[in-house]
């Protein structure tokens, strides 16, 4: 399990695309290095920020609808 977690952590950090983990409330828990570069924030600065603070206001309704659909099981991450 530790090896699997380490491999995933290394993979996540090496992705060239910005990716974050959030909690169910949309607060950033883990950004990868590409996301930090993309936003200009350091990891400590991002921790605890919400997705809505990082999203353009015109995209809030779309993001909220996608989040609600995913939580209701109508949309998957695959």
C-alpha beads as a LAMMPS data file, in Angstrom:
LAMMPS data file: protein, C-alpha beads

78 atoms
77 bonds

1 atom types
1 bond types

-500.0 500.0 xlo xhi
-500.0 500.0 ylo yhi
-500.0 500.0 zlo zhi

Masses

1 110.0

Atoms # bond

1 1 1 0.000 0.000 0.000
2 1 1 2.827 2.420 0.842
3 1 1 4.540 1.682 -2.466
4 1 1 1.291 2.214 -4.338
5 1 1 0.694 5.522 -2.560
6 1 1 4.257 6.638 -3.311
7 1 1 3.922 5.735 -7.002
8 1 1 0.653 7.640 -7.237
9 1 1 2.138 10.660 -5.457
10 1 1 5.089 10.686 -7.872
11 1 1 2.765 10.307 -10.861
12 1 1 0.477 13.104 -9.626
13 1 1 3.389 15.484 -9.116
14 1 1 4.919 14.681 -12.507
15 1 1 1.780 15.420 -14.548
16 1 1 2.351 18.282 -16.994
17 1 1 -1.257 19.438 -16.522
18 1 1 -2.377 21.342 -13.434
19 1 1 -4.422 19.091 -11.135
20 1 1 -5.776 19.501 -7.610
21 1 1 -7.483 17.305 -5.034
22 1 1 -10.301 19.001 -3.191
23 1 1 -12.538 18.038 -0.333
24 1 1 -16.312 17.792 -0.813
25 1 1 -16.650 21.508 -0.112
26 1 1 -14.240 22.347 -2.925
27 1 1 -11.296 23.345 -0.705
28 1 1 -7.879 22.583 -2.146
29 1 1 -6.146 19.776 -0.269
30 1 1 -3.333 18.879 -2.717
31 1 1 -2.216 20.807 -5.794
32 1 1 0.429 19.397 -8.108
33 1 1 3.466 21.426 -9.167
34 1 1 1.983 22.222 -12.597
35 1 1 -1.113 23.723 -10.951
36 1 1 1.088 25.884 -8.737
37 1 1 3.008 27.135 -11.776
38 1 1 -0.211 27.681 -13.719
39 1 1 -1.814 29.791 -10.995
40 1 1 1.297 31.472 -9.623
41 1 1 0.468 30.290 -6.099
42 1 1 2.687 28.151 -3.904
43 1 1 1.251 24.966 -2.422
44 1 1 0.844 26.511 1.064
45 1 1 -0.978 29.493 -0.479
46 1 1 -3.409 27.187 -2.306
47 1 1 -4.239 24.929 0.631
48 1 1 -7.707 25.717 1.914
49 1 1 -8.673 28.014 -0.967
50 1 1 -11.909 27.019 -2.651
51 1 1 -12.282 26.152 -6.303
52 1 1 -14.693 29.072 -6.644
53 1 1 -11.958 31.524 -5.608
54 1 1 -9.753 30.109 -8.386
55 1 1 -12.483 30.014 -11.042
56 1 1 -13.665 32.869 -13.232
57 1 1 -17.086 34.058 -11.978
58 1 1 -18.725 33.269 -15.341
59 1 1 -17.784 29.593 -14.853
60 1 1 -19.197 29.187 -11.323
61 1 1 -22.631 27.890 -12.406
62 1 1 -21.100 25.297 -14.761
63 1 1 -18.643 24.126 -12.101
64 1 1 -21.384 23.910 -9.472
65 1 1 -23.625 21.871 -11.801
66 1 1 -20.776 19.454 -12.612
67 1 1 -19.914 19.051 -8.920
68 1 1 -23.560 18.408 -8.002
69 1 1 -23.933 15.862 -10.824
70 1 1 -20.794 14.036 -9.726
71 1 1 -21.863 13.931 -6.069
72 1 1 -25.303 12.658 -7.099
73 1 1 -23.704 9.868 -9.148
74 1 1 -24.880 11.253 -12.501
75 1 1 -21.330 11.953 -13.675
76 1 1 -18.096 10.043 -13.182
77 1 1 -14.457 11.052 -13.392
78 1 1 -13.784 8.433 -16.087

Bonds

1 1 1 2
2 1 2 3
3 1 3 4
4 1 4 5
5 1 5 6
6 1 6 7
7 1 7 8
8 1 8 9
9 1 9 10
10 1 10 11
11 1 11 12
12 1 12 13
13 1 13 14
14 1 14 15
15 1 15 16
16 1 16 17
17 1 17 18
18 1 18 19
19 1 19 20
20 1 20 21
21 1 21 22
22 1 22 23
23 1 23 24
24 1 24 25
25 1 25 26
26 1 26 27
27 1 27 28
28 1 28 29
29 1 29 30
30 1 30 31
31 1 31 32
32 1 32 33
33 1 33 34
34 1 34 35
35 1 35 36
36 1 36 37
37 1 37 38
38 1 38 39
39 1 39 40
40 1 40 41
41 1 41 42
42 1 42 43
43 1 43 44
44 1 44 45
45 1 45 46
46 1 46 47
47 1 47 48
48 1 48 49
49 1 49 50
50 1 50 51
51 1 51 52
52 1 52 53
53 1 53 54
54 1 54 55
55 1 55 56
56 1 56 57
57 1 57 58
58 1 58 59
59 1 59 60
60 1 60 61
61 1 61 62
62 1 62 63
63 1 63 64
64 1 64 65
65 1 65 66
66 1 66 67
67 1 67 68
68 1 68 69
69 1 69 70
70 1 70 71
71 1 71 72
72 1 72 73
73 1 73 74
74 1 74 75
75 1 75 76
76 1 76 77
77 1 77 78
